[in-house]
């Protein structure tokens, strides 16, 4: 959120370059960057830990882009009025912009949750212990080549994999639709 707010409201020399780097982050597939990140995590001794599964996904280029577009729709007069009331930039971001961007924040959170919940490649590379592996890898491991495939267990695992995403989407579907349509200033 701070990066999106900065790219939408502040004016500085490197702003187009920073925004270009964010857009480049959207264009580069994860499979290209995993090797340098893997070596970096090996040097930091955090491979095969929960930190290796969480740290790379703290920031999301799509989230920065979506929130930036959302913040740019907010009229400058709202921010100027807050500054007249002696609000700091941090207070403006968290007390004014954040509530207005709640649908976009929910959408970004949901999309990040879905992509990380369904992630197969990254947890497979970053973990070697079965206790740290995610549910998609566990379901894939149910298909043992030497034994008979138990489709009932695999389908039950797939149901468990889909239920949280479905539940969260049903709860947040109205907010998701509102994120792509500017709802105006209330």
C-alpha positions as CSV (number, residue, x, y, z in Angstrom):
1,X,0.0,0.0,0.0
2,X,2.8,2.6,0.7
3,X,4.4,1.9,-2.6
4,X,1.1,2.4,-4.5
5,X,0.3,5.5,-2.5
6,X,3.8,6.9,-3.3
7,X,3.4,6.1,-7.0
8,X,0.0,7.8,-7.2
9,X,0.5,10.9,-5.1
10,X,4.1,11.9,-4.8
11,X,6.2,13.5,-7.6
12,X,9.9,12.7,-7.7
13,X,12.5,12.2,-10.4
14,X,12.7,8.4,-10.4
15,X,8.9,7.8,-10.3
16,X,8.6,6.6,-13.9
17,X,11.6,4.3,-13.4
18,X,10.2,2.9,-10.2
19,X,6.8,2.4,-11.8
20,X,8.5,0.7,-14.8
21,X,10.3,-1.7,-12.4
22,X,6.9,-2.5,-10.8
23,X,5.5,-3.3,-14.2
24,X,8.5,-5.3,-15.1
25,X,7.8,-7.4,-12.0
26,X,4.5,-8.2,-13.5
27,X,6.1,-9.4,-16.7
28,X,8.8,-11.6,-15.3
29,X,7.6,-15.1,-14.5
30,X,8.4,-16.6,-11.1
31,X,10.3,-19.5,-12.7
32,X,13.0,-17.1,-13.9
33,X,13.6,-15.5,-10.6
34,X,13.5,-18.6,-8.3
35,X,17.1,-19.6,-8.8
36,X,18.7,-16.3,-7.5
37,X,16.2,-16.2,-4.7
38,X,16.9,-19.8,-3.8
39,X,20.6,-19.2,-3.7
40,X,20.0,-16.0,-1.6
41,X,17.8,-18.0,0.8
42,X,20.5,-20.7,1.0
43,X,23.0,-18.1,2.1
44,X,20.6,-16.8,4.7
45,X,19.8,-20.4,5.9
46,X,16.1,-20.0,5.6
47,X,15.4,-22.7,2.9
48,X,13.1,-25.4,4.3
49,X,11.3,-22.9,6.6
50,X,8.1,-21.0,6.7
51,X,10.0,-17.8,6.0
52,X,11.0,-19.1,2.6
53,X,7.4,-19.6,1.8
54,X,6.2,-16.2,3.0
55,X,9.0,-13.6,2.4
56,X,9.0,-13.5,-1.4
57,X,5.2,-12.8,-1.5
58,X,5.0,-10.0,1.0
59,X,4.9,-7.5,-2.0
60,X,3.0,-8.1,-5.1
61,X,3.5,-6.0,-8.3
62,X,-0.2,-6.5,-9.4
63,X,-1.3,-5.3,-6.0
64,X,0.8,-2.2,-6.3
65,X,-0.5,-1.5,-9.8
66,X,-4.2,-2.0,-8.8
67,X,-3.9,0.1,-5.7
68,X,-2.1,2.8,-7.6
69,X,-4.9,3.0,-10.1
70,X,-7.4,3.1,-7.3
71,X,-5.6,5.9,-5.5
72,X,-5.3,7.9,-8.6
73,X,-9.1,8.0,-8.9
74,X,-9.4,9.8,-5.5
75,X,-9.7,13.6,-6.1
76,X,-6.7,15.6,-4.9
77,X,-9.1,17.9,-3.0
78,X,-9.7,15.1,-0.5
79,X,-6.0,14.9,0.3
80,X,-5.7,18.7,0.4
81,X,-8.6,18.9,2.9
82,X,-6.9,16.4,5.1
83,X,-3.6,18.4,4.9
84,X,-5.5,21.5,5.9
85,X,-6.7,19.6,9.0
86,X,-3.1,19.0,9.8
87,X,-3.0,15.3,8.9
88,X,0.4,13.7,8.1
89,X,1.0,11.7,5.0
90,X,0.9,8.5,7.0
91,X,-2.4,9.4,8.6
92,X,-3.8,10.3,5.2
93,X,-2.7,7.0,3.8
94,X,-4.1,4.9,6.6
95,X,-7.1,6.9,7.8
96,X,-8.4,8.3,4.5
97,X,-7.1,6.3,1.5
98,X,-7.2,2.9,3.2
99,X,-10.9,2.9,4.0
100,X,-11.7,4.2,0.5
101,X,-9.6,1.5,-1.1
102,X,-11.1,-1.4,1.0
103,X,-12.6,-3.2,-2.0
104,X,-9.3,-3.0,-3.8
105,X,-7.4,-4.2,-0.8
106,X,-9.8,-7.1,-0.3
107,X,-9.3,-8.0,-4.0
108,X,-5.6,-7.9,-3.8
109,X,-5.6,-10.0,-0.6
110,X,-7.9,-12.5,-2.1
111,X,-5.9,-12.9,-5.3
112,X,-2.7,-13.2,-3.3
113,X,-4.3,-15.8,-1.1
114,X,-5.5,-17.8,-4.1
115,X,-2.2,-17.7,-5.9
116,X,-0.2,-18.7,-2.8
117,X,-2.7,-21.3,-1.6
118,X,-2.6,-23.0,-5.0
119,X,1.2,-22.6,-5.4
120,X,2.9,-25.9,-6.3
121,X,6.3,-24.9,-7.7
122,X,7.6,-22.5,-5.1
123,X,6.9,-24.7,-2.0
124,X,8.3,-27.8,-3.9
125,X,11.6,-26.0,-4.5
126,X,11.9,-24.2,-1.1
127,X,11.0,-27.1,1.1
128,X,12.4,-30.6,1.5
129,X,10.5,-31.6,4.7
130,X,7.0,-33.0,4.2
131,X,5.8,-31.2,7.4
132,X,6.4,-27.8,5.7
133,X,5.0,-28.6,2.3
134,X,1.7,-27.2,1.2
135,X,-1.6,-29.0,0.4
136,X,-1.2,-29.1,-3.4
137,X,2.1,-30.9,-3.0
138,X,0.5,-33.3,-0.5
139,X,-2.2,-34.1,-2.9
140,X,0.3,-34.7,-5.7
141,X,2.3,-37.0,-3.3
142,X,-0.9,-39.2,-2.9
143,X,-0.3,-40.4,-6.4
144,X,2.3,-43.0,-5.6
145,X,3.7,-44.7,-8.7
146,X,4.3,-48.0,-7.0
147,X,1.0,-48.4,-5.3
148,X,-2.6,-48.2,-6.5
149,X,-3.9,-44.7,-6.9
150,X,-6.6,-44.0,-4.3
151,X,-8.8,-41.5,-6.2
152,X,-11.1,-41.1,-3.2
153,X,-8.3,-39.6,-1.1
154,X,-7.1,-37.4,-4.0
155,X,-10.6,-36.1,-4.6
156,X,-11.2,-35.5,-0.9
157,X,-7.9,-33.6,-0.8
158,X,-8.9,-31.5,-3.8
159,X,-12.2,-30.7,-2.1
160,X,-10.3,-29.5,1.0
161,X,-8.1,-27.5,-1.3
162,X,-11.0,-25.7,-3.0
163,X,-13.3,-25.1,0.0
164,X,-11.4,-22.2,1.6
165,X,-11.1,-20.4,-1.7
166,X,-14.7,-20.8,-2.4
167,X,-15.8,-19.7,1.1
168,X,-13.7,-16.6,1.0
169,X,-14.9,-15.7,-2.5
170,X,-18.5,-16.1,-1.5
171,X,-18.0,-13.8,1.5
172,X,-16.0,-11.2,-0.5
173,X,-17.6,-11.3,-3.9
174,X,-19.4,-8.0,-3.6
175,X,-16.2,-6.3,-2.5
176,X,-14.3,-7.8,-5.4
177,X,-16.9,-6.4,-7.9
178,X,-16.7,-3.0,-6.3
179,X,-12.9,-3.0,-6.5
180,X,-13.0,-2.7,-10.3
181,X,-15.7,0.0,-10.3
182,X,-15.0,3.3,-8.6
183,X,-17.6,3.6,-5.9
184,X,-17.3,7.4,-5.4
185,X,-16.5,9.4,-2.3
186,X,-18.9,8.8,0.6
